[in-house]
Amino acid sequence: MSSNVIPIRPNQIVKNDVVHNTPAAQDVRKLARALFISLNIAPGDSLVCLLGSGDETSNFEAVVSWVKDTLIREKLTPDRLALQVLLPALEKRLFCVTDKMPHF
């Protein structure tokens, strides 16, 4: 007995959706830059394992990956209105992690 249900993880992207909903790379980078500056994210690579897929080499590239994945997952258009969703979501994600980390 076979099923047509395809199990996916919440952050996994179905290939058919990607074809129709993949935002332009330049738009994703503009949004990522705005978030990077707004949240005063430091250079480095500490966010790669938190936000990225692991293939990124910098915090900025990790934010770019997170923005792209979030835009696709939430079916957002890459414009200024998306910042109203992305900014608090990324801020919350970063706060949750830093809140749980031990303070030195």
SVG drawing of the C-alpha trace seen along z (x, -y; Angstrom):
<svg xmlns="http://www.w3.org/2000/svg" viewBox="-2 -49 37 51">
<polyline fill="none" stroke="black" stroke-width="0.4" points="0.0,0.0 1.6,-3.2 0.8,-6.7 1.1,-10.0 2.1,-11.8 5.6,-13.1 7.0,-13.7 9.1,-16.8 10.7,-18.7 9.5,-22.2 12.7,-23.8 12.8,-21.4 11.7,-22.8 9.6,-20.8 11.3,-21.1 8.1,-22.0 7.6,-25.0 11.2,-26.2 10.7,-26.5 7.8,-28.9 8.8,-30.7 12.6,-31.2 13.3,-34.9 16.0,-36.6 19.5,-36.4 20.0,-40.1 16.6,-40.7 17.6,-38.2 21.0,-39.8 19.4,-43.3 17.0,-42.0 19.9,-40.1 22.0,-43.3 19.2,-45.3 18.7,-42.7 22.5,-42.4 22.8,-46.2 19.5,-46.6 20.5,-43.9 24.2,-45.0 25.4,-41.5 29.1,-41.1 31.4,-39.7 32.6,-36.2 31.1,-32.7 29.4,-32.0 25.9,-32.1 26.6,-29.5 25.5,-26.5 22.5,-28.4 21.0,-30.1 22.7,-28.5 22.9,-25.1 26.6,-24.7 28.0,-25.5 28.2,-29.3 31.5,-30.9 30.3,-34.0 27.5,-35.4 26.3,-37.4 26.1,-34.3 24.2,-32.5 21.7,-35.4 21.3,-35.3 20.5,-31.5 18.1,-32.1 16.3,-34.9 16.0,-32.8 14.6,-29.8 12.2,-31.9 10.9,-33.8 10.2,-30.5 8.8,-28.7 6.5,-31.7 5.7,-32.4 6.8,-36.1 7.7,-38.4 11.2,-39.8 10.2,-43.4 10.1,-46.0 7.0,-44.4 8.9,-41.2 11.2,-43.0 8.2,-43.4 8.1,-39.6 11.8,-38.9 13.2,-41.4 11.3,-40.2 11.6,-36.6 15.4,-36.8 15.6,-38.9 13.6,-36.3 15.7,-33.4 19.0,-35.2 17.6,-36.1 16.4,-32.6 19.9,-31.3 21.8,-33.9 19.4,-33.7 20.2,-30.0 23.9,-30.4 26.0,-30.6 27.3,-34.0 31.0,-34.3"/>
</svg>
